[in-house]
């Protein structure tokens, strides 16, 4: 059985609006995204080819892979455009004061 643990990954001041950064949580590469003042967390590695989504471009509610241009919905992780067909895993984010916390299952 797996438990979910909250991990402090960043501070709200670390990310400007419409900016992303990569963090490591238990060996998982996760992209933290500030979308208009709301924070979201997705798997950082594109499901199509190995590229960091944190290096991608934010357009509207989507983040675009810097390698082949696949777009994913930041709120849900859903693959919106080819060449990606598989969604990115999304993680629950909690903001506690200045701390950005991500819930990651362990075990």
Secondary structure, DSSP 8 states (H G I E B T S, - for coil): --EEEEEEEEEGGGS-TTEEEEEEETTEEEEEEEETTEEEEEESB-SSSS-BGGGSEEETTEEE-TTT--EEETTT--B-STT--S---EE-EEEETTEEEEEEEE-
